[in-house]
Amino acid sequence: MLGAHDVLVVDDDKETCANFSDIFTDMGYEVAVAYDPESALRIVGQNGHRLGLLDYKMPLMSGLDLFRQLRQIRQELICVLGSAFVSGEVAEAAMAEGFRAVLPKPVDFGKLMPIVQEVLGSA
């Protein structure tokens, strides 16, 4: 059976990962963190994540490219793309690919939390 993780946070910035992890853990959600795309792919293959928070600009692969690969492993995974570097074209492409939302960094939790609660329910 798949693991019970609710949220996967993927960002090459360790402080960002720690902040998201602390917030979601305090709210009662199970959280896994990956600092690079390869780790994210490995983690999703081993656990039953329902929501992914992906950074757009990472070494080796963009958040869009990672999303495509993650969906091959776990098609029902819902993802939100976050970045300080997202243009209108990238945001449109992300939404067309199937992202639930594209949020600028720093992420506005007022915009993120309704998505979290829609996908995961209250912890």
C-alpha positions in Angstrom: 0.0 0.0 0.0 1.2 3.5 -0.7 2.4 5.7 2.2 0.1 8.3 3.9 1.9 11.4 2.8 -0.4 14.3 1.9 2.0 17.0 0.6 5.2 16.8 -1.4 7.2 20.0 -1.4 9.9 20.3 -4.1 12.2 23.2 -4.0 16.0 23.6 -4.3 15.8 26.2 -1.6 16.1 24.3 1.7 14.6 27.2 3.8 11.5 27.2 1.6 11.1 23.5 2.0 11.5 23.8 5.8 8.9 26.6 6.0 6.3 24.7 4.0 7.0 21.5 5.9 6.7 23.2 9.3 3.4 25.0 8.4 1.7 21.9 6.9 3.0 19.6 9.7 1.7 22.0 12.3 -1.7 21.9 10.5 -1.7 18.1 10.8 -0.7 17.1 7.2 1.9 14.5 6.4 4.7 16.2 4.4 7.7 14.9 2.4 10.4 17.3 1.1 12.6 17.0 -2.0 15.4 19.4 -2.8 15.8 18.2 -6.4 13.7 16.6 -9.1 15.3 13.2 -8.9 14.5 12.9 -5.2 10.9 14.0 -5.9 10.5 11.3 -8.6 11.8 8.7 -6.2 9.6 9.9 -3.3 6.4 9.9 -5.4 7.2 6.4 -6.6 7.3 5.2 -2.9 4.4 7.3 -1.3 0.8 8.2 -1.9 1.0 11.9 -2.2 -2.1 13.8 -3.2 -0.7 17.4 -3.5 2.6 18.6 -4.9 4.0 22.1 -4.4 6.7 22.5 -7.1 9.2 25.2 -7.6 9.5 26.4 -11.2 13.2 27.1 -11.5 15.4 24.3 -10.3 18.7 22.8 -11.5 18.5 20.0 -14.1 14.8 20.4 -14.8 12.0 22.9 -14.5 8.9 22.4 -12.4 6.9 21.9 -15.6 9.2 19.1 -16.8 9.1 17.6 -13.3 5.3 17.7 -13.3 5.1 15.8 -16.6 7.3 13.0 -15.1 5.5 13.0 -11.7 2.1 12.5 -13.5 3.5 9.5 -15.3 4.2 7.9 -11.9 1.0 9.2 -10.1 -1.6 10.6 -12.5 -3.9 11.7 -9.8 -1.3 13.9 -8.1 -2.6 17.6 -8.0 0.2 20.2 -8.3 0.7 23.9 -7.7 3.6 25.7 -9.3 5.3 28.4 -7.4 8.1 30.7 -8.4 9.4 34.3 -8.5 10.3 33.7 -12.1 7.0 32.7 -13.7 6.0 34.7 -16.8 2.5 34.9 -18.2 3.5 32.4 -20.9 4.9 29.9 -18.3 1.7 30.3 -16.2 -0.5 29.6 -19.2 1.6 26.6 -20.2 1.5 25.3 -16.6 -2.3 25.6 -16.4 -2.7 23.9 -19.9 -0.5 21.0 -18.6 -2.8 20.5 -15.7 -1.4 22.5 -12.7 -4.2 23.4 -10.3 -2.6 26.9 -9.8 0.4 29.0 -10.4 1.4 31.2 -7.5 4.2 33.8 -7.3 6.7 33.6 -4.5 6.6 34.4 -1.7 3.5 32.2 -1.8 0.3 33.9 -0.5 -1.1 31.3 1.9 -4.5 33.0 1.5 -4.5 31.7 -2.1 -2.8 28.4 -1.4 -4.9 27.2 1.5 -8.2 26.9 -0.3 -6.5 24.6 -2.8 -4.9 22.5 0.0 -8.3 22.2 1.7 -10.0 21.3 -1.6 -7.5 18.6 -2.4 -6.8 17.2 1.1 -9.6 18.4 3.2 -8.9 19.6 6.8 -6.2 17.8 8.6 
